[in-house]
Amino acid sequence: MTAITDDSQRLGPRRRAVLEFALDNLVWLILLVVLVVFSLTIPRFFQIGILLNILEQSTFVGVIAVGLSLTLIAGHMDLSVESVMALAAMIVALTFGTGGAGSGLELTPAFLAFPVSLAMALTVGALIGLFNGTLVVRFGINAFIVTLGSYILVRGMVVALSGGRSVYGLPDILRVMAVERIAGVPLTAWALILTFTVFAFILGRTPFGRHLMMIGGNAVATYRAGIDVKRTVTIAFVLSGALAGLAGWLLASRTAGATANLGIGMLFQAFAAVVIGGVSLKGGQGRLSGVFAGVLLLTSIQTAINVMGMPPHYTQMIQGSLVLLAVLLDALKGAVRRRYL
Amino acid sequence: MTTASLPTPGPSTDGALLELRSIRKRFGAIEALRDVTFSIAAGEVVALLGDNGAGKSTLVKIISGGLEPTSGEVVFEGVPRHFGSPAEAKAAGIETVYQDLSLCTNVDVVANFFMGREITKRVLGIPVLDERRMREETARALEDGGTRIPSLRTHVEHLSGGQRQAIELNRFVHWGGKLVLLDEPFAALGVEQTRRGLEMIDRVRQRGIGVVLITHIMAQAFAIADRIVVMRQGAVAGDLATRDTSPDEVVHMITGEIETVGTRNP
């Protein structure tokens, strides 16, 4: 009988649509509030330069968070993204860097280094993604274990390849992404926006994205419906790897080289952003627009702490609390949905 | 009751849509199916009856590509087939509605209706979901089936058990194929919805599609089936035209009080 009384309490279609929209975009709302509060309370926070800086700083965590989201939505996960990013950056730096452990490869014409390095980074990432995906899909090993192994293994490869040394002195052509701007916005930030746009489209509008979402919801049903579950999940891992490769390429450009400990800790930031963005760890749930807001939210807080001159360990404490808050919020959202939608 | 042991003619095997020949299935030491042989013609509804553990669901899984038989042959449209996956069986024209529903509750009604068969349009060579056409077709199919669902954009997790089952039933009516396997399809349905479900089966039959209906409920079998196949302990215990038998007799076959009825002697 409770079901029936609940039904009568439900909202009309218009208010229901408004509530649904608000719940779906809650993270953006929070981001907006946080930015307004920071702008009002922190002197010198509200500047175009700082806002652009937040966007640019979000790139690396943002791009790997997209890959992480793809695998999580399919009901798996990819912990290796951080190490893969570092490996891609290291390989590009080792090949083209002129200082430290770099071998200073020069191509003629010089601009060829741009597409070649990008292709290298994407290929390295995709191959590791294929390796992860194959172990998960063909051998049925838990993705947590597989990608935890890769996370450690690939970081080891970064250290081994560089001999623990740093690489610096990337040629100008490889620094284009970090240096040049379009409409005042750095190219790295454009790469971030483009990545989110393309993958939001893939997830929401293509059969592949639809299948990924449904596999995360009920893999048995999709298998019975004739969807090639193994292939789809493997592709998700390959894409996750390739995106980590892209992040590494951008990171190499930004840091003008690579170090053996490049990007350590970004996995946890990506995880935090993804959870804050509303992607369920159980799979089949989540949208990339939320993840984007989650990444921006984390970076905004970090930037605010920097601007205020507070010690950086506050960042970790606040970000950690934010993750826990996000999980609570998710439970709350579920309750509201059950009650009113 | 020895009169019933005369072999029933049944549909001739050369005209059969699906023919199972001496199907055996072992799970380790357990023999789930022992020498199962029966056939079904196009436009025929066969009710598969039997107690729990009689092997009905195993048999359905073998026909639908979920399991491979240990020995024996599955002949579909006169050609021996080995369905390695549900996708292969589906490609051949065999649709299955499973006992535990095969819906993804995290997406909406339209997405479930078109699961694995999404309509796409090409935009710059990229396949893009044609949501409008899929929504229209889903709306039409559900309306034809007399199913009312408030919004097709609702995620299935917000729907009732009956509505969920109705989606699956409408899905099979819409896609049809050549042979439909229904494993306890009315388990979550009320009286009125069950009646409508039986009507759906009749409509599918009139389109010349073969239907295998697995059920526990005698009344459903007698209401719709042309033929009744009884399974007991992994073997066919009876294979009779519905008009030649009675619920009483079928109950006896299910429980084993009558040894074997209507099948060829070994």
Interface residues (C-beta under 8 A of the other chain):
Chain A: A3 R205 T206 P207 R210 H211 M213 M214 G216 G217 N218 V220 A221 T222 Y223 R224 A225 G226 I227 D228 G284 Q285 L341
Chain B: S64 G66 S85 P86 A87 K90 A91 T96 Y98 L101 S102 L103 C104 T105 N106 V107 A111 M115 G116 R117 E118 T120 I126 P127 V128 L129 H158 S160
